[in-house]
Amino acid sequence: MNDKLKPALIGGGILGVLSVIPFVSTCCCLWAILGGMLATYFYIKNSETPATAADGAVLGALAGVVGAVISIVLGIPIDIAMGPTMRKMIVDLLARFDATQAEMMRRQLEAAGTNIGSLILNALILAALLFFFAVIGGLLGVPIFEKRKAGPPPPPSPVTPTGGPSGYAA
C-alpha cells in the first residue's frame, strides 16, 4: 500500500487545492477525475509490474479521500471569507441582463445568509462527489497510461490419470 500512498497524496493534493480555489473550483468534477488519473499515472510510472483496474480504483479512492479532506479543511474557511464577495459578483453580473431578476436573487441570497450548517453540508456533498469522480479518474488512468502488457497467461493444468478404464477421470 505504501507504493500507492505517494501518488495518491500528489493526485489528491492537486484535486483538493484546485477544487477550493474560487472560479477554478467550478470544474470540481473535472479536477477530481484529473487527480485520480494523476495518481494512477505516477503509480504506473514507478511500478515494476503492470497496473490493473483494481490498482486504478484504489489509487482513485485514496486520491479522492485526500482531496475530500483538503476540500473540507480549506473550502469551508474560503467559503466563509469569499461568500459575500461571490454573492455580490453574481448579483452584479445578473443585473447586466435583468435588473428585476438580480434584485430577486439578491433578496434570496441575503435571506439565506452564511449558515455554517449549510456550508458544512455543501462541503460534505462536494467531498462525496470528489471521491466518486476520483475513483472514475483512477479507473480511466489505467487504460490510458498503462502500455505494458501483463505476462503470458498461466499454462493450462495437465490432466492427471486416475487409473480408470481409459486412464482418465470420468
C-alpha positions in Angstrom: 0.0 0.0 0.0 2.9 2.3 0.6 3.8 2.4 -3.1 0.3 3.8 -3.8 0.3 6.4 -1.0 2.7 8.9 -2.5 0.9 9.0 -5.9 -2.4 9.3 -4.1 -1.2 12.2 -2.0 0.1 14.0 -5.1 -3.1 13.4 -7.1 -5.4 14.1 -4.1 -3.5 17.3 -3.2 -3.8 18.7 -6.6 -7.5 17.9 -6.8 -8.2 19.2 -3.3 -6.5 22.5 -3.9 -8.0 23.1 -7.4 -11.5 22.3 -6.1 -11.4 25.1 -3.5 -9.9 28.0 -5.5 -12.7 30.4 -6.3 -13.7 30.4 -10.0 -11.3 27.5 -10.7 -13.5 25.3 -8.5 -16.4 25.4 -10.9 -14.8 22.5 -12.7 -14.6 20.4 -9.4 -15.6 17.1 -11.0 -13.0 17.6 -13.7 -10.3 18.2 -11.1 -11.4 15.1 -9.3 -11.1 13.0 -12.5 -7.7 14.6 -13.2 -6.5 13.9 -9.6 -7.4 10.2 -9.9 -5.7 10.0 -13.3 -2.6 11.7 -12.0 -2.4 9.3 -9.1 -2.6 6.4 -11.5 -0.1 8.0 -13.8 2.5 8.4 -11.0 1.9 4.9 -9.8 2.3 3.4 -13.2 5.5 5.4 -13.9 7.2 4.0 -10.8 5.7 0.5 -10.7 7.6 -2.6 -11.9 4.5 -4.6 -12.7 1.6 -3.6 -15.0 -1.2 -1.8 -13.2 -4.7 -3.3 -13.1 -8.1 -1.7 -12.9 -8.2 -2.6 -9.2 -5.0 -0.6 -8.7 -6.6 2.3 -10.5 -9.7 2.2 -8.4 -7.7 2.0 -5.2 -5.5 4.9 -6.3 -8.5 7.0 -7.3 -10.2 6.2 -4.0 -7.1 7.2 -2.0 -6.7 10.4 -4.0 -10.4 11.1 -3.6 -10.1 10.8 0.2 -7.1 13.1 0.3 -8.8 15.6 -2.0 -12.0 15.5 0.0 -10.2 16.2 3.3 -8.4 19.1 1.7 -11.6 20.5 0.2 -13.3 20.3 3.6 -10.5 21.8 5.6 -9.7 24.6 3.2 -13.1 25.0 1.5 -15.2 26.0 4.5 -13.0 28.9 5.6 -12.7 30.1 2.0 -16.5 30.0 1.5 -16.9 32.0 4.7 -14.3 34.6 3.6 -15.3 34.8 0.0 -19.1 34.2 0.2 -20.2 37.9 0.4 -17.9 38.8 -2.5 -19.1 35.9 -4.7 -22.8 36.7 -4.0 -22.2 40.4 -4.9 -20.5 39.4 -8.2 -23.3 37.1 -9.1 -25.9 39.7 -8.5 -23.9 42.4 -10.4 -23.5 40.0 -13.4 -27.2 39.2 -13.4 -28.1 42.9 -13.1 -26.5 43.5 -16.5 -29.1 41.2 -18.1 -32.2 41.6 -16.0 -32.5 44.1 -13.0 -35.6 42.5 -11.6 -34.1 39.0 -11.6 -30.9 40.4 -10.0 -33.0 42.1 -7.2 -34.8 38.8 -6.6 -31.5 36.9 -6.5 -30.0 39.5 -4.1 -33.0 39.1 -1.7 -32.8 35.3 -1.8 -29.0 35.3 -1.1 -29.4 37.8 1.8 -32.2 35.7 3.3 -30.0 32.6 3.0 -27.1 34.3 4.6 -23.9 32.5 5.6 -25.3 29.5 7.5 -22.4 27.3 8.8 -24.6 24.2 8.7 -25.3 24.6 5.0 -21.6 25.3 4.4 -20.7 22.0 6.1 -23.4 20.1 4.3 -22.3 21.5 0.9 -18.7 20.6 1.8 -19.6 17.0 2.6 -21.6 16.7 -0.6 -18.7 18.1 -2.5 -16.3 15.6 -0.7 -18.5 12.7 -1.8 -18.5 13.9 -5.4 -14.8 14.4 -5.4 -14.3 10.8 -4.1 -16.7 9.3 -6.7 -15.1 11.2 -9.6 -11.5 10.5 -8.4 -12.3 6.7 -8.5 -13.5 7.2 -12.1 -10.3 9.1 -12.9 -8.2 6.3 -11.4 -10.1 3.7 -13.4 -9.7 5.8 -16.6 -6.0 6.3 -16.0 -5.1 2.6 -16.2 -6.0 2.1 -19.9 -4.7 5.5 -20.8 -1.3 5.3 -19.2 -0.5 1.6 -18.8 1.2 0.5 -22.0 2.9 -2.6 -20.7 1.4 -5.9 -21.3 0.7 -8.4 -18.5 2.8 -11.6 -18.6 1.6 -14.6 -20.6 -1.4 -16.4 -19.2 -0.6 -19.4 -17.0 -0.4 -22.7 -18.8 -3.5 -25.0 -18.6 -3.3 -27.5 -15.8 -2.3 -31.0 -17.0 -4.9 -33.8 -16.9 -3.7 -36.5 -14.5 -4.6 -40.2 -14.9 -6.7 -41.7 -12.1 -6.5 -45.3 -13.1 -10.0 -45.7 -14.5 -10.8 -47.9 -17.6 -9.5 -45.3 -20.0 -6.8 -44.0 -17.7 -8.5 -40.6 -17.1 -11.1 -39.3 -14.7 -14.7 -39.6 -15.7 
